[in-house]
């Protein structure tokens, strides 16, 4: 197997990064069983990073094939509210009524509404902590995991943050029951 090169994102990588986002969107597996609209998923997850901070994205590539990516943001406070973005995409594309997206769309809305009544209310989706202003998203194609690509992508990102004097970085993960950590 050829060795992947870690390099800065280039506009020509866009569609491959978006496809990989869809292919790994459900805890490393394809989100297709839950969300059939590939373009809207990629818009919601990668849109800000690729459109507003592409210089903070790194890819792992073998030749012209992207097999992993790290999307970075140096100041999370600049990212628009993810809930508003989600609602805007779902309404604009009619995803509340489309097969392959309606069930997850309505489940997301109902979970959000129910969360408002829970005593052990989950943390906000939009984490903001000045000690760790930067954030990242990282995904590696299934066949290329376990080869150190994630570590190399992270190393590049951390080096960049140090050069920019960014005080810290965070990432948010989800558990299988949907709670964030």
Contact map, one row per residue, 1 for C-alpha under 8 A:
1110000000000000000000000000000000000000000000000000000000000000000000000000000000000000000000000000000000000000000000000000000000000000000000000000000000000000000000000000000000000
1111000000000000000000000000000000000000000000000000000000000100000000000000000000000000000000000000000000000000000000000000000000000000000000000000000000000000000000000000000000000
1111100000000000000000000000000000000000000000000000000000000100000000000000000000000000000000000000000000000000000000000000000000000000000000000000000000000000000000000000000000000
0111110000000000000000000000000000000000000000000000000000011110001000000000000000000000000000000000000000000000000000000000000000000000000000000000100000000000000000000000000000000
0011111000000000000000000000000000000000000000000000000000111100000000000000000000000000000000000000000000000000000000000000000000000000000000000000000000000000000000000000000000000
0001111100000000000000000000000000000000000000000000000001111000000000000000000000000000000000000000000000000000000000000000000000000000000000000000100110000000000000000000000000000
0000111110000000000000000000000000000000000000000000000001111000000000000000000000000000000000000000000000000000000000000000000000000000000000000000000000000000000000000000000000000
0000011111000000000000000000000000000000000000000000001111100000000000000000000000000000000000000000000000000000000000000000000000000000000000000000000000000000000000000000000000000
0000001111101000000000000000000000000000000000000000011111100000000000000000000000000000000000000000000000000000000000000000000000000000000000000000000000000000000000000000000000000
0000000111111100000000000000000000000000000000000000010000000000000000000000000000000000000000000000000000000000000000000000000000000000000000000000000000000000000000000000000000000
0000000011111100000000000000000000000000000000000000000000000000000000000000000000000000000000000000000000000000000000000000000000000000000000000000000000000000000000000000000000000
0000000001111110000000000000000000000000000000000000000000000000000000000000000000000000000000000000000000000000000000000000000000000000000000000000000000000000000000000000000000000
0000000011111111100000000000000000000000000000000000000000000000010000000000000000000000000000000000000000000000000000000000000000000000000000000000000000000000000000000000000000000
0000000001111111110000000000000000000000000000000100000000000000000000000000000000000000000000000000000000000000000000000000000000000000000000000000000000000000000000000000000000000
0000000000011111111000000000000000000000000000000000000000000000000000000000000000000000000000000000000000000000000000000000000000000000000000000000000000000000000000000000000000000
0000000000001111111100000000000000000000000000000000000000000000110000000000000000000000000000000000000000000000000000000000000000000000000000000000000000000000000000000000000000000
0000000000001111111110000000000000000000000000000000000000000000010110000000000000000000000000000000000000000000000000000000000000000000000000000000000000000000000000000000000000000
0000000000000111111111000000000000000010011001000000000000000000000000000000000000000000000000000000000000000000000000000000000000000000000000000000000000000000000000000000000000000
0000000000000011111111100000000000000100010000000000000000000000000000000000000000000000000000000000000000000000000000000000000000000000000000000000000000000000000000000000000000000
0000000000000001111111110000000000000000000000000000000000000000001100000000000000000000000000000000000000000000000000000000000000000000001110000000000000000000000000000000000000000
0000000000000000111111111000000000000000010011000000000000000000000000000000000000000000000000000000000000000000000000000000000000000000001000000000000000000000000000000000000000000
0000000000000000011111111000011100000100110000000000000000000000000000000000000000000000000000000000000000000000000000000000000000000000000000000000000000000000000000000000000000000
0000000000000000001111111001111100000000000000000000000000000000000000000000000000000000000000000000000000000000000000000000000000000000000010000000000000000000000000000000000000000
0000000000000000000111111111111000000000000000000000000000000000000000000000000000000000000000000000000000000000000000000000000000000000001111000000000000000000000000000000000000000
0000000000000000000011111111111000000000000000000000000000000000000000000000000000000000000000000000000000000000000000000000000000000000000000000000000000000000000000000000000000000
0000000000000000000000011111111000000000000000000000000000000000000000000000000000000000000000000000000000000000000000000000000000000000000000000000000000000000000000000000000000000
0000000000000000000000011111100000000000000000000000000000000000000000000000000000000000000000000000000000000000000000000000000000000000000000000000000000000000000000000000010000000
0000000000000000000000111111110000000000000000000000000000000000000000000000000000000000000000000000000000000000000000000000000000000000001101000000000000000000000000000000000000000
0000000000000000000000111111111000000000000000000000000000000000000000000000000000000000000000000000000000000000000000000000000000000000000001000000000000000000000000000000000000000
0000000000000000000001111101111110000000000000000000000000000000000000000000000000000000000000000000000000000000000000000000000000000000000000000000000000000000000000000000000000000
0000000000000000000001111100111111110000000000000000000000000000000000000000000000000000000000000000000000000000000000000000000000000000000000000000000000000000000000000000000000000
0000000000000000000001100000011111111100000000000000000000000000000000000000000000000000000000000000000000000000000000000000000000000000000000000000000000000000000000000000000000000
0000000000000000000000000000011111110000000000000000000000000000000000000000000000000000000000000001000000000000000000000000000000000000000000000000000000000000000000000000000000000
0000000000000000000000000000001111110000000000000000000000000000000000000000000000000000000000000001101100000000000000000000000000000000000000000000000000000000000000000000000000000
0000000000000000000000000000001111111100100000000000000000000000000000000000000000000000000000000001100100000000000000000000000000000000000000000000000000000000000000000000000000000
0000000000000000000000000000001111111100000000000000000000000000000000000000000000000000000000000011100000000000000000000000000000000000000000000000000000000000000000000000000000000
0000000000000000000000000000000100111111100000000000000000000000000000000000000000000000000000000001100000000000000000000000000000000000000000000000000000000000000000000000000000000
0000000000000000001001000000000100111111110000000000000000000000000000000000000000000000000000000000000000000000000000000000000000000000000000000000000000000000000000000000000000000
0000000000000000010000000000000000001111111000000000000000000000000000000000000000000000000000000000000000000000000000000000000000000000000000000000000000000000000000000000000000000
0000000000000000000000000000000000001111111100000000000000000000000000000000000000000000110010000000000000000000000000000000000000000000000000000000000000000000000000000000000000000
0000000000000000000001000000000000101111111110000000000000000000000000000000000000000000000000000000000000000000000000000000000000000000000000000000000000000000000000000000000000000
0000000000000000011011000000000000000111111111100000000000000000000000000000000000000000000000000000000000000000000000000000000000000000000000000000000000000000000000000000000000000
0000000000000000010000000000000000000011111111100000000000000000000000000000000000000000000000000000000000000000000000000000000000000000000000000000000000000000000000000000000000000
0000000000000000000000000000000000000001111111110000000000000000000000000000000000001100100000000000000000000000000000000000000000000000000000000000000000000000000000000000000000000
0000000000000000000010000000000000000000111111110000000000000000000000000000000000000000000000000000000000000000000000000000000000000000000000000000000000000000000000000000000000000
0000000000000000010010000000000000000000011111111100000000000000000000100000000000000000000000000000000000000000000000000000000000000000000000000000000000000000000000000000000000000
0000000000000000000000000000000000000000011111111111000000000000000000000000000000000000000000000000000000000000000000000000000000000000000000000000000000000000000000000000000000000
0000000000000000000000000000000000000000000111111111100000000000000000000000001000000000000000000000000000000000000000000000000000000000000000000000000000000000000000000000000000000
0000000000000000000000000000000000000000000001111111110110000000000000111000000000000000000000000000000000000000000000000000000000000000000000000000000000000000000000000000000000000
0000000000000100000000000000000000000000000001111111110010000000000000100000000000000000000000000000000000000000000000000000000000000000000000000000000000000000000000000000000000000
0000000000000000000000000000000000000000000000111111110000000000000000000000000000000000000000000000000000000000000000000000000000000000000000000000000000000000000000000000000000000
0000000000000000000000000000000000000000000000111111110000000000000000000000000000000000000000000000000000000000000000000000000000000000000000000000000000000000000000000000000000000
0000000000000000000000000000000000000000000000011111111110000000000000011000000000000000000000000000000000000000000000000000000000000000000000000000000000000000000000000000000000000
0000000011000000000000000000000000000000000000001111111110000000000000100000000000000000000000000000000000000000000000000000000000000000000000000000000000000000000000000000000000000
0000000110000000000000000000000000000000000000000000111110000000000000000000000000000000000000000000000000000000000000000000000000000000000000000000000000000000000000000000000000000
0000000110000000000000000000000000000000000000001000111111000000000000111100000000000000000000000000000000000000000000000000000000000000000000000000000000001000000000000000000000000
0000000110000000000000000000000000000000000000001100111111100000000011110000000000000000000000000000000000000000000000000000000000000000000000000000000000000000000000000000000000000
0000011110000000000000000000000000000000000000000000000111110000000011100000000000000000000000000000000000000000000000000000000000000000000000000000000010011000000000000000000000000
0000111110000000000000000000000000000000000000000000000011111000011111000000000000000000000000000000000000000000000000000000000000000000000000000000000010000000000000000000000000000
0001111000000000000000000000000000000000000000000000000001111100011110000000000000000000000000000000000000000000000000000000000000000000000000000000100010000000000000000000000000000
0001111000000000000000000000000000000000000000000000000000111111111100000000000000000000000000000000000000000000000000000000000000000000000000000000000000000000000000000000000000000
0111100000000000000000000000000000000000000000000000000000011111111000000000000000000000000000000000000000000000000000000000000000000000000000000000000000000000000000000000000000000
0001000000000000000000000000000000000000000000000000000000001111100000000000000000000000000000000000000000000000000000000000000000000000000000000000000000000000000000000000000000000
0000000000000000000000000000000000000000000000000000000000001111110000000000000000000000000000000000000000000000000000000000000000000000000000000000000000000000000000000000000000000
0000000000000001000000000000000000000000000000000000000000001111111000000000000000000000000000000000000000000000000000000000000000000000000000000000000000000000000000000000000000000
0000000000001001100000000000000000000000000000000000000000111101111110000000000000000000000000000000000000000000000000000000000000000000000000000000000000000000000000000000000000000
0001000000000000000100000000000000000000000000000000000000111100111110000000000000000000000000000000000000000000000000000000000000000000000110010000000000000000000000000000000000000
0000000000000000100100000000000000000000000000000000000000111000011111000000000000000000000000000000000000000000000000000000000000000000011110000000110000000000000000000000000000000
0000000000000000100000000000000000000000000000000000000011110000011111100000000000000000000000000000000000000000000000000000000000000000011100000000000010000000000000000000000000000
0000000000000000000000000000000000000000000000000000000011100000000111110000000000000000000000000000000000000000000000000000000000000001111000000000000011001000000000000000000000000
0000000000000000000000000000000000000000000001001100010111000000000011111000000000000000000000000000000000000000000000000000000000000001110000000000000000000000000000000000000000000
0000000000000000000000000000000000000000000000001000100110000000000001111100000000000000000000000000000000000000000000000000000000000111100000000000000000001000000000000000000000000
0000000000000000000000000000000000000000000000001000100100000000000000111111000000000000000000000000000000000000000000000000000000000111000000000000000000000000000000000000000000000
0000000000000000000000000000000000000000000000000000000100000000000000011111000000000000000000000000000000000000000000000000000000001110000000000000000000000000100001001000000000000
0000000000000000000000000000000000000000000000000000000000000000000000001111111000000000000000000000000000000000000000000000000000001110000000000000000000000000000000000000000000000
0000000000000000000000000000000000000000000000000000000000000000000000001111111000000000000000000000000000000000000000000000001100001110000000000000000000000000000000000000000000000
0000000000000000000000000000000000000000000000000000000000000000000000000011111100000000000000000000000000000000000000000000000100001000000000000000000000000000000000000000000000000
0000000000000000000000000000000000000000000000000000000000000000000000000011111100000000000000000000000000000000000000000000000000000000000000000000000000000000000000000000000000000
0000000000000000000000000000000000000000000000010000000000000000000000000011111111000000000000000000000000000000000000000000000000000000000000000000000000000000000000000000000000000
0000000000000000000000000000000000000000000000000000000000000000000000000000111111011000000000000000000000000000000000000000000000000000000000000000000000000000000000000000000000000
0000000000000000000000000000000000000000000000000000000000000000000000000000001111111000000000000000000000000000000000000000010000000000000000000000000000000000000000000000000000000
0000000000000000000000000000000000000000000000000000000000000000000000000000001111111100000000000000000000000000000000000000110000000000000000000000000000000000000000000000000000000
0000000000000000000000000000000000000000000000000000000000000000000000000000000011111110000000000000000000000000000000000000000000000000000000000000000000000000000000000000000000000
0000000000000000000000000000000000000000000000000000000000000000000000000000000111111111000000000000000000000000000000000000000000000000000000000000000000000000000000000000000000000
0000000000000000000000000000000000000000000100000000000000000000000000000000000111111111100000000000000000000000000000000000000000000000000000000000000000000000000000000000000000000
0000000000000000000000000000000000000000000100000000000000000000000000000000000001111111110000000000000000000000000000000000000000000000000000000000000000000000000000000000000000000
0000000000000000000000000000000000000000000000000000000000000000000000000000000000111111111000000000000000000000000000000000000000000000000000000000000000000000000000000000000000000
0000000000000000000000000000000000000000000000000000000000000000000000000000000000011111111100000000000000000000000000000000000000000000000000000000000000000000000000000000000000000
0000000000000000000000000000000000000001000100000000000000000000000000000000000000001111111110000000000000000000000000000000000000000000000000000000000000000000000000000000000000000
0000000000000000000000000000000000000001000000000000000000000000000000000000000000000111111111110000000010000000000000000000000000000000000000000000000000000000000000000000000000000
0000000000000000000000000000000000000000000000000000000000000000000000000000000000000011111111110000000000000000000000000000000000000000000000000000000000000000000000000000000000000
0000000000000000000000000000000000000000000000000000000000000000000000000000000000000001111111100000000000000000000000000000000000000000000000000000000000000000000000000000000000000
0000000000000000000000000000000000000001000000000000000000000000000000000000000000000000111111100000000000000000000000000000000000000000000000000000000000000000000000000000000000000
0000000000000000000000000000000000000000000000000000000000000000000000000000000000000000011111111100000000000000000000000000000000000000000000000000000000000000000000000000000000000
0000000000000000000000000000000000000000000000000000000000000000000000000000000000000000011111111100110010000000000000000000000000000000000000000000000000000000000000000000000000000
0000000000000000000000000000000000000000000000000000000000000000000000000000000000000000011001111100111011000000000000000000000000000000000000000000000000000000000000000000000000000
0000000000000000000000000000000000000000000000000000000000000000000000000000000000000000000001111110110000000000000000000000000000000000000000000000000000000000000000000000000000000
0000000000000000000000000000000000000000000000000000000000000000000000000000000000000000000001111111110000000000000000000000000000000000000000000000000000000000000000000000000000000
0000000000000000000000000000000000010000000000000000000000000000000000000000000000000000000000001111111000000000000000000000000000000000000000000000000000000000000000000000000000000
0000000000000000000000000000000011111000000000000000000000000000000000000000000000000000000000000111111000000000000000000000000000000000000000000000000000000000000000000000000000000
0000000000000000000000000000000001111000000000000000000000000000000000000000000000000000000000111111111110000000000000000000000000000000000000000000000000000000000000000000000000000
0000000000000000000000000000000000000000000000000000000000000000000000000000000000000000000000111111111111000000000000000000000000000000000000000000000000000000000000000000000000000
0000000000000000000000000000000001000000000000000000000000000000000000000000000000000000000000010011111111100000000000000000000000000000000000000000000000000000000000000000000000000
0000000000000000000000000000000001100000000000000000000000000000000000000000000000000000000000000000111111110000000000000000000000000000000000000000000000000000000000000000000000000
0000000000000000000000000000000000000000000000000000000000000000000000000000000000000000010000110000111111111000000000000000000000000000000000000000000000000000000000000000000000000
0000000000000000000000000000000000000000000000000000000000000000000000000000000000000000000000010000011111111100000000000000000000000000000000000000000000000000000000000000000000000
0000000000000000000000000000000000000000000000000000000000000000000000000000000000000000000000000000001111111110000000000000000000000000000000000000000000000000000000000000000000000
0000000000000000000000000000000000000000000000000000000000000000000000000000000000000000000000000000000111111111000000000000000000000000000000000000000000000000000000000000000000000
0000000000000000000000000000000000000000000000000000000000000000000000000000000000000000000000000000000011111111100000000000000000000000000000000000000000000000000000000000000000000
0000000000000000000000000000000000000000000000000000000000000000000000000000000000000000000000000000000001111111110000000000000000000000000000000000000000000000000000000000000000000
0000000000000000000000000000000000000000000000000000000000000000000000000000000000000000000000000000000000111111111000000000000000000000000000000000000000000000000000000000000000000
0000000000000000000000000000000000000000000000000000000000000000000000000000000000000000000000000000000000011111111100000000000000000000000000000000000000000000000000000000000000000
0000000000000000000000000000000000000000000000000000000000000000000000000000000000000000000000000000000000001111111110000000000000000000000000000000000000000000000000000000000000000
0000000000000000000000000000000000000000000000000000000000000000000000000000000000000000000000000000000000000111111111000000000000000000000000000000000000000000000000000000000000000
0000000000000000000000000000000000000000000000000000000000000000000000000000000000000000000000000000000000000011111111001100000000000000000000000000000000000000000000000000000000000
0000000000000000000000000000000000000000000000000000000000000000000000000000000000000000000000000000000000000001111111001000000000000000000000000000000000000000000000000000000000000
0000000000000000000000000000000000000000000000000000000000000000000000000000000000000000000000000000000000000000111111101000000000000000000000000000000000000000000000000000000000000
0000000000000000000000000000000000000000000000000000000000000000000000000000000000000000000000000000000000000000011111111000000000000000000000000000000000000000000000000000000000000
0000000000000000000000000000000000000000000000000000000000000000000000000000000000000000000000000000000000000000000011111000000000000000000000000000000000000000000000000000000000000
0000000000000000000000000000000000000000000000000000000000000000000000000000000000000000000000000000000000000000000001111100000000000000000000000000000000000000000000000000000000000
0000000000000000000000000000000000000000000000000000000000000000000000000000000000000000000000000000000000000000001111111110000000000000000000000000000000000000000000000000000000000
0000000000000000000000000000000000000000000000000000000000000000000000000000000000000000000000000000000000000000001000011111000000000000000000000000000000000000000000000000000000110
0000000000000000000000000000000000000000000000000000000000000000000000000000000000000000000000000000000000000000000000001111100000000000000000000000000000000000000000000000000000010
0000000000000000000000000000000000000000000000000000000000000000000000000000000000000000000000000000000000000000000000000111111000000000000000000000000000000000000000000000000000000
0000000000000000000000000000000000000000000000000000000000000000000000000000000001000000000000000000000000000000000000000011111000000000000000000000000000000000000000000000000000010
0000000000000000000000000000000000000000000000000000000000000000000000000000000011000000000000000000000000000000000000000001111100000000000000000000000000000000000000000000000000000
0000000000000000000000000000000000000000000000000000000000000000000000000001000000000000000000000000000000000000000000000001111110000000000000000000000000000000000000000001000000000
0000000000000000000000000000000000000000000000000000000000000000000000000001100000000000000000000000000000000000000000000000011111011000000000000000000000000000000000000000000000000
0000000000000000000000000000000000000000000000000000000000000000000000000000000000000000000000000000000000000000000000000000001111111000000000000000000000000000000000000000000000000
0000000000000000000000000000000000000000000000000000000000000000000000000000000000000000000000000000000000000000000000000000000111111000000000000000000000000000000000000000000000000
0000000000000000000000000000000000000000000000000000000000000000000000000000000000000000000000000000000000000000000000000000000011111000000000000000000000000000000000110000000000000
0000000000000000000000000000000000000000000000000000000000000000000000000000000000000000000000000000000000000000000000000000000111111110000000000000000000000000000000111100000000000
0000000000000000000000000000000000000000000000000000000000000000000000000111100000000000000000000000000000000000000000000000000111111110000000000000000000000000000001111100000000000
0000000000000000000000000000000000000000000000000000000000000000000000011111000000000000000000000000000000000000000000000000000000011111000000000000000000000000000001011100000000000
0000000000000000000000000000000000000000000000000000000000000000000000011111000000000000000000000000000000000000000000000000000000011111100000000000000000000000000000001110000000000
0000000000000000000000000000000000000000000000000000000000000000000001111000000000000000000000000000000000000000000000000000000000000111110000000000000000000000000000001110000000000
0000000000000000000000000000000000000000000000000000000000000000000001110000000000000000000000000000000000000000000000000000000000000011111000000000000000000000000000000010000000000
0000000000000000000000000000000000000000000000000000000000000000000111100000000000000000000000000000000000000000000000000000000000000001111100000000010000000000000000000000000000000
0000000000000000000110010001000000000000000000000000000000000000000111000000000000000000000000000000000000000000000000000000000000000000111110000000010000000000000000000000000000000
0000000000000000000100010001000000000000000000000000000000000000001110000000000000000000000000000000000000000000000000000000000000000000011111011000110000000000000000000000000000000
0000000000000000000100110000000000000000000000000000000000000000001100000000000000000000000000000000000000000000000000000000000000000000001111111000000000000000000000000000000000000
0000000000000000000000010001100000000000000000000000000000000000000000000000000000000000000000000000000000000000000000000000000000000000000111111000000000000000000000000000000000000
0000000000000000000000000000000000000000000000000000000000000000000000000000000000000000000000000000000000000000000000000000000000000000000011111000000000000000000000000000000000000
0000000000000000000000000000000000000000000000000000000000000000001000000000000000000000000000000000000000000000000000000000000000000000000111111110100000000000000000000000000000000
0000000000000000000000000000000000000000000000000000000000000000000000000000000000000000000000000000000000000000000000000000000000000000000111111111110000000000000000000000000000000
0000000000000000000000000000000000000000000000000000000000000000000000000000000000000000000000000000000000000000000000000000000000000000000000011111100000000000000000000000000000000
0000000000000000000000000000000000000000000000000000000000000000000000000000000000000000000000000000000000000000000000000000000000000000000000011111100000000000000000000000000000000
0000000000000000000000000000000000000000000000000000000000000000000000000000000000000000000000000000000000000000000000000000000000000000000000001111111100000000000000000000000000000
0001010000000000000000000000000000000000000000000000000000010000000100000000000000000000000000000000000000000000000000000000000000000000000100011111111110000000000000000000000000000
0000000000000000000000000000000000000000000000000000000000000000000100000000000000000000000000000000000000000000000000000000000000000000011100001001111111000000000000000000000000000
0000000000000000000000000000000000000000000000000000000000000000000000000000000000000000000000000000000000000000000000000000000000000000000000000001111111100000000000000000000000000
0000010000000000000000000000000000000000000000000000000000000000000000000000000000000000000000000000000000000000000000000000000000000000000000000001111111110000000000000000000000000
0000010000000000000000000000000000000000000000000000000001110000000011000000000000000000000000000000000000000000000000000000000000000000000000000000111111111000000000000000000000000
0000000000000000000000000000000000000000000000000000000000000000000001000000000000000000000000000000000000000000000000000000000000000000000000000000011111111100000000000000000000000
0000000000000000000000000000000000000000000000000000000000000000000000000000000000000000000000000000000000000000000000000000000000000000000000000000001111111110000000000000000000000
0000000000000000000000000000000000000000000000000000000001000000000000000000000000000000000000000000000000000000000000000000000000000000000000000000000111111111000000000000000000000
0000000000000000000000000000000000000000000000000000000101000000000001010000000000000000000000000000000000000000000000000000000000000000000000000000000011111111100000000000000000000
0000000000000000000000000000000000000000000000000000000000000000000000000000000000000000000000000000000000000000000000000000000000000000000000000000000001111111110000000000000000000
0000000000000000000000000000000000000000000000000000000000000000000000000000000000000000000000000000000000000000000000000000000000000000000000000000000000111111111000000000000000000
0000000000000000000000000000000000000000000000000000000000000000000000000000000000000000000000000000000000000000000000000000000000000000000000000000000000011111111100000000000000000
0000000000000000000000000000000000000000000000000000000000000000000000000100000000000000000000000000000000000000000000000000000000000000000000000000000000001111111111110000000000000
0000000000000000000000000000000000000000000000000000000000000000000000000000000000000000000000000000000000000000000000000000000000000000000000000000000000000111111111100000000000000
0000000000000000000000000000000000000000000000000000000000000000000000000000000000000000000000000000000000000000000000000000000000000000000000000000000000000011111111000000000000000
0000000000000000000000000000000000000000000000000000000000000000000000000000000000000000000000000000000000000000000000000000000000000000000000000000000000000001111111000000000000000
0000000000000000000000000000000000000000000000000000000000000000000000000000000000000000000000000000000000000000000000000000000000000000000000000000000000000000111111100000000000000
0000000000000000000000000000000000000000000000000000000000000000000000000100000000000000000000000000000000000000000000000000000000001100000000000000000000000000111111111000000000000
0000000000000000000000000000000000000000000000000000000000000000000000000000000000000000000000000000000000000000000000000000000000111000000000000000000000000000110011111000000000000
0000000000000000000000000000000000000000000000000000000000000000000000000000000000000000000000000000000000000000000000000000000000111100000000000000000000000000100001111100000000000
0000000000000000000000000000000000000000000000000000000000000000000000000100000000000000000000000000000000000000000000000000000000011111000000000000000000000000000001111110000000000
0000000000000000000000000000000000000000000000000000000000000000000000000000000000000000000000000000000000000000000000000000000000011111000000000000000000000000000000011111000000000
0000000000000000000000000000000000000000000000000000000000000000000000000000000000000000000000000000000000000000000000000000000000000011100000000000000000000000000000001111100000000
0000000000000000000000000000000000000000000000000000000000000000000000000000000000000000000000000000000000000000000000000000001000000000000000000000000000000000000000000111110000011
0000000000000000000000000000000000000000000000000000000000000000000000000000000000000000000000000000000000000000000000000000000000000000000000000000000000000000000000000011111000011
0000000000000000000000000010000000000000000000000000000000000000000000000000000000000000000000000000000000000000000000000000000000000000000000000000000000000000000000000001111111111
0000000000000000000000000000000000000000000000000000000000000000000000000000000000000000000000000000000000000000000000000000000000000000000000000000000000000000000000000000111111111
0000000000000000000000000000000000000000000000000000000000000000000000000000000000000000000000000000000000000000000000000000000000000000000000000000000000000000000000000000011111100
0000000000000000000000000000000000000000000000000000000000000000000000000000000000000000000000000000000000000000000000000000000000000000000000000000000000000000000000000000011111100
0000000000000000000000000000000000000000000000000000000000000000000000000000000000000000000000000000000000000000000000000000000000000000000000000000000000000000000000000000011111110
0000000000000000000000000000000000000000000000000000000000000000000000000000000000000000000000000000000000000000000000000100000000000000000000000000000000000000000000000000011111111
0000000000000000000000000000000000000000000000000000000000000000000000000000000000000000000000000000000000000000000000000110100000000000000000000000000000000000000000000001111001111
0000000000000000000000000000000000000000000000000000000000000000000000000000000000000000000000000000000000000000000000000000000000000000000000000000000000000000000000000001111000111
